[in-house]
Amino acid sequence: MIVSPHQAEAIVAGGQADFVALARGFLDDPRWGWHAAAALGADAVYPPQYRRARPEHWPGAALAHARAREAWQEGA
């Protein structure tokens, strides 16, 4: 089971798969894709209706992202 963005990236980058399915990850965390992008140092693309949810637009973002990074690192 794929549990971290680093694991998913390694599988695709290593040629073991063309894509990875993350149903359980998204059930656990609907923002898994955005958290994975942050953990991998990438910028996630937000649809127009979600742009106001970008981290720079809400005050608790720094704390939430720090906790998300800690959780991803513990899982890696």
N, C-alpha and C positions, 0 to 999 in steps of 0.2 A: 504494500500500500504506500502510495506517495503522500508524504506528510509535510514536506518543506519545499519551498521554491528552489532551493539549491539542489535538492534531489531531483526535482522535475527537470531543471536546467541540465543537469549532468546526464540524464537519460536521453534527452533530445540531442544535446551537443555531442554525446558519445556515439550517436547513430544507432542506439538500441531501439529507438522508436521515432516515428515521424511526428507524433503528438502524444500528449498525456491527457487522460480524463481525470477530472478532479471532483466528481460528484459529491463525495463525502466531505471534502474540504470546503466546498461551497455551501453545503448544508450546515456545517459547523460555523463558517465565517463567510457571509455573503460578499464581503469585500476582499476575499482571498486574493483575487487578481491584483487589486491595488496594493494590498499589503506585500504581496510577492514582488511587485515592481519596486516598491520602496526597499525591500530587503536586498534586491539584486542591483540596486543603484540605478534603476531605470525610471522614466517618467511615464505613468499610465495615462492613456487618452481617456478623457471624460466626455460623455455625450453632453450636449448643451444643457439639458435639464438637470444634470448632476454637477455642473461646474461650481455651483455655490457650495458643494460639499467638499471641494478640494481643501486640503489641510491648511493652506494659507488663509482661508476664509473663516475659520472657526478657532476660538481661543484654546480649546483643549487639545489641539492637534499635536503639539510637541510631546505632551505627556502620553497621549494615545499611541503615537508612533514609537516612542521609546519603549513602551510596554510591548507593542507588537514585535519590535526588533528583538527584544529579550526573549519573547516566546518563540520566535522563529529560530533564534540561535540555540535555545535549549532543545528544540526539536531536530536540529541539524546534526 
